Amino acid sequence: MTGVVAIHSGRRGRAEPQRRNIGVVAVPVPAAVLLGLLAVSESTVRSALTGVSTQRAVVLCVVALATTLPPAFISRQAAAMTVVSASVVSLVLFHTLTAAAVVAQLIVLYRLAHHGAPRTSAQLIAVCLSAASLVLVLTQPVPTASDAGVLTVLLASLAPAAAFAGIARRARSEALALDAALRTVGGDLLEHTARGERARIARELHDVVAHHISMIAVQAETARLTTPGMPAAGGQRLSAIGDTARSALTEMRRLLGVLREDADTDTPELQPQPGLRQLNLLLDDARDASGSGTRLILSGPPATLDPGVELAAYRIVQEALTNARRHAPGAGVDVELHYSDRALSLRIRDNGPGPPEAAAGGHGLAGMRERAAAVGGRLATGPAAGGGFLVEASLPTSATEALR
């Protein structure tokens, strides 16, 4: 659990678990006091039954307290060492041990292995301390038939088990915490990837599919109005094709709104697809679709641009032409590209009435701004001087210029 807290809480989260691990209160005070009273009572009863002197009885009571009380007042590691040392003294010098001391030693060994910090050294100390009673059983002549002998054998059997139980419990807790952290990170990564993919799909649907559907609607309407001698049934069919295309565009806008809202991401797609070399084909298609004049004006020495900048420029021009056909059918469009050392300037201007207010906040203009911002550029739109609508963009020629 310590690692998870450190990840989510920063510096304060890392310090707090460490303070708890080496904290003073390792065992509740009432529990330690109760064990101390039981140890003193047991020592007193044994002293009375064996008829030892009062001075020896007092010493035995002090030793009994040393084997039980330390966990309530000192750190886990110091408490474990004190309790084990006091138990060894009790067995070696006085050949006695209380049941309360056995319980206290098992508790401190388990807690040291489970909660001690740093983990490796705490667990190693717990294992070494648990072997002390086993060494006593093998080296000290404590009668196994006596109470002390029985308790020593019992402690030698249970102390290693307590230490290894603490180690196993800690390993399991850390494994669960790591698994939970990995699941959380994996879920966040999957969600982020899905949102980015939805945003990419929305952008490509708007830039490519919507563009072609718009061309179908414009071509159908143009064919109906410009074809001489067309039968009435043919005109109705072309009109139906245009209506169907416009309905498809409306439904696609609704779908794009859902995808953009669900994606909720500002990460544009920079994968190079079309570039400025395909700009002439794009303008040819626009001329064929609208039947109006579309000019390409180049100035400045052409420069090699980053693929992402070329893609952004192409998509901005494509969207601006689509908007011109949609809101200013039949209007002429000028597409100007000016190359300089640091930037590529775009100006797409039509001589129509300009888009209605409802289109000012549409997905098309937002998509163009996102394209420009993605490569470190900027884009402005609005009415053109003398009428029409103007789209202006300034795109850096490279990623290095974008950082300046």
N, C-alpha and C positions, 0 to 999 in steps of 0.2 A: 504493500500500500504506500510505502514511502516514496517509491518512484513516481506513482501516479500523482500524488500531491505535489511533488516537485515540478512535474510537467505543467500542471494547470495553475499553480499558485505562484510561480516565479521564485524569487530569492527568499521571500518570507516563508513560502511553503517548504523550501528545503531546510530552513533553519529550525522550524517548529518540530518536525519529526525527530531530528537529531536531539533537540532539547528533551523531548519526551523519552527517547531511548536511554539517555544517561541521567534521567531525572532522579531526584532523591527518593521519592515515595515509589517503591517497587511493589510492595505488598501493603494492603490496607492496614492501618495502625491497629484497629480492633482485632483483626485476625492474628497479627504478630503478638499483641498483648495477651490474647487468649492462649496462644501456644506457649508463651513465656510462663503464664500462670500454671498451665498444665505441667510444664517441665519442672518448675519449682515445687509444685505439689508432689510430683512423682519422686523427685530427689529427697524431699523431706520425709515422705513415707518410707523410702528405702533406708535413709539414714536412721530413722527410728527403729526400723525392724532389724537392722544390722548392728545397732548400738554403737555407732561411730561417735567421735567427739563432736561437741558443738562447733568448734572451729572448723573441722573438716566438713561438717554439714553445711556451714555457711559458704565454704569454698565451692562445694558441689552445686549449691544453688546459684552462685555467681556463674559457674561454668555452664549450668543449664540455661541461664538467661543468655549467655553469649552464643549458644547454639540455636536460639529462636528469635530474639529481638532485633538483630541487625537489619533484616530485610525491610523493616518499617522506617528506618532512619538514614540509611546510606544507599549508595547506588547499587545496581544489580550485581556488577562485577565484584565490588568490594564486599557486598553482603554475602555473596556465594563463597568468597575466599575466607571470610571471617567465620561463617557457619561451619564450613568443612574443617577449618583449622581447629576451632573449638571442639568439634566432635572428635577429631584425632587426639587432642590433648585429653579429653574426657576418657577415651578408651585406653590410651597409652599410660597415662599417669594414675588414673583412678579405676580403670577397668569397669566403667559403667557408661551407660548411654540411655537416654530417655526416648520414649516413643514420640514425644513431641519434637525432639531434635531430628528424628528420622523424617517426620512429615515436613518439617521446615527445610531440611536439606533437599528433599525431593522437589519442593516448590521452587527454591532458588535456582536449582540446576535447570529445571524446565523453563523458568522465566528468562534465565540468562541465555539459554540456547535459542529461545523464541524471540525475545525482544532486544537482546544485547547489541550494542554497537561499538566498534564496527563489527559487521556480521561474522566474518571469518575468524577473527581473533576471539570473539565472544564464544563462538561455538567450540573452538579448539580448547579454550579454558574450561568450558563446561564438561567436555569429554574427559579432560585430564583430571578435573576434580572428582568426577564420578568414579574414577578408578582408584581413588584413595582408600575407600572402604574395602575394595577387593584386595589391595595390597596389605591392609591390616589383617584381613582374614587369613592371608597366606603367611604373614610374618609374625604376628603377635599371638602369644599363648592365651587367648581369651576362651574360657570353657564354653563350648557350644551349647551345653545344657543350661547355662545360666541365662538370665534375662538379657544381659549385655551381649552374650554370644549370639543369641537368637536374633536380636535386633541388628547386630553387625552383619550377620549373614543375609538378613532381609534387606538391609541397606545396600550391601554389595550386589544383590540381585536387581534391585529396583533403581538404583542411582543411574547406571548407564541407560536403562530404559527411559527414565525421565529426560535425560539429556538428549537422546536420539528422538524422543517424541517431540521435544521442542524444536529440534532441527527440522524434522519432517513437517511439523505444523507451519513453520516459517517458510519452508520451501513451497508448500502448497499455497499459502497466502500470496507469496510473490508470484507464483505461476498464474494464479487467478487474476491478480492485478495486471500482470503483463498481458494476459489474454484479453482482458477487458479493454486495456489501452490499445492493443492492436486492432480489436474490433471497432473501437471508436475511430481510430485513424483511418482504417480501411473504409468504414462507412462514409466518413467525410470526403475521402479521396474519390470514392465512387460517385457520390452526389455531385461533387465539383466537376468530375468528368462528364457526367450526364448533363449538367447544366450547360457546360461549354459546348457539348454536341448539339443540344437543342438550340442554342443561340446560333451556332454555325448553320444548322438546317434552316432556321428562320431567315437568316441573312441570304443564303443561297436561293431559297424559294422566292424571296422578294426580288433579288437582283437578276435572277435568270428566268425562272418559270413565269413570274408575273410580267417580266419584260416581254416574253414571247406571246403570252396570252393577250397582252395589250396590243401587240402588233397584229394579232389575228383580228381583234375587234376593229382596229383602225383600217386594216386592209379590206375587211368585209364592207365597212361603211364606204370606203373610197371606191371600191368596185361597183357598189350599188349606185353611187352618184355620178360616176364618170363613164360608165359603159353605155354608149348610145344604143337605143333600140332594144334594151333588155326587156324580156317579158315580165309581166307583173309577178308571176309565180317565182321567177328567178330573183327579182328584187325582194320578195317576201322571204325567200330562203336566206339571202345574204343578210337581210335585217335580223332574221332569227339567229344566224350565226353570231352577229355582233352582240345581240342581247344575251346569248348564252355565254359568250366570252366575258362580257361585263359582269354577269352573275357569278361566273367562276372567280373573277377578280375580287368581287365582294366577299365571297366565302373564304377566299385565300387570305384576305386582310383580317377576317375574324380569326382564322387559324393562326396567323402570324401574331396577332395580339395575344392569344393564349400562350403560344410558344415563348414569346418575349417575356411575358409576365411570369411564366413558370421558370424560365432560365434565370432571370434576374442577375445578369452578369454583364460586365462592361468589357469583357475580353474579346476583341475582334479576331476574326480568322485571318491570318496573314499568309496562308499557303499560296504561293504564286500559281495563278491559273492564267487567265488572259493578261496580256500586257499592251503596251502602247503600239506594238507592231500590228496588233489586230484592230487598231482604232479606225483605219480606213474601211475595213469590212463593216464595222459597227455603224459608221456614218452612211455607208451604202445601203444597209438595211433600213436605216431611219428614213433615207430619201425615198426608197421604194415603198415603205409603209405609209408615209404621210403625203407623198407627192409634192413636198415643198422643198425649198432650197436649204441645204445644210452645208456649211463651209467649214473647212479645217484650216486654221491659220497658225503657222509655226514661226517662231522668232527665237533668235539666240542659237548658239552652237549646240546641237543635240549632245546630251551627255548620257553615259551609262548609269542607270538608276538601280537601286536595290529592287529585287523582285517584289517585295512588299509594297514599295512606293508605286511601282508600275501597276500592280493590281489595284491599289487604292485609286489611282488616277483613272484607270479604265472603268471601275465600278461607278465612280462619281460622274463621269461623262455619260455612262449608260443610263444611270438613274435620271440625270438631268434631261436627256433626250426623251426618256419615257414620260417624265412629267410634262415636257413641252407638248408631246403628242396628245396627252390626256387632257391638259387644261388649255392648250392653245393650238387646236388642230388647224393645220394649214399654215401656221406661222413659220417664218424662216428662222433658222438657228445658226449662230456663229459659235464655233468651238475654237478657242485660242489657247495655245500652249506656248509659254515663254520660258526658255531655259536660261538659268544663270548658274554661277559657280556654286551657290549654296542651296538653291530652291528651284522647284518647278512650279510655275504659276499657271493656274487654270481659270479661264473665264468662259462660261457657257451662257449665252444671252439669246433670248427669243424676242421677237417683236410683237408678241400677242398681248392680251389684256392682263396677263399674270394669273397665278393660281388663286382660287377663292380662299377666303379666310379659313375654311374648314380643312384645307390641305396644308396649312402652315405648320400644324403640329403632327403631320402624318408620319408613317414609318419611313417614307422615302427620304425626307429631309433629315430625319434622325439617323437613318442608316448612313447617309453621306457624311454627316458630322462624325459619326463613329469611325468611319473609314479614315477620315483625315486625322482624327485624334490618335488612331492606332499607330500611325507612323510618325507621330510628333508634329503634325501639321495643324492647320486651322482652316475653317470653312465659314463663309458668310453667305447668306441668301437674302433677297429682298427685291423690291421693284427696281428696275433699271431706269437710268436717266433717259427721258424721252419716251418711256413706255416699255412694256414687256417685263420680263423677269430675268434676274441675273444671279448666277451662282459663281462665287469666287472662292478659290482654294489655293493655299500655298503649302506645298509639300516639300520637306527637306530632300535633298538629293541622295543622302545616305544616313545611316543610323548615327554616324559621328556628328553630322550637322544637327540632327534632332536633339542631341544632348547639349548643344551650345546654348 
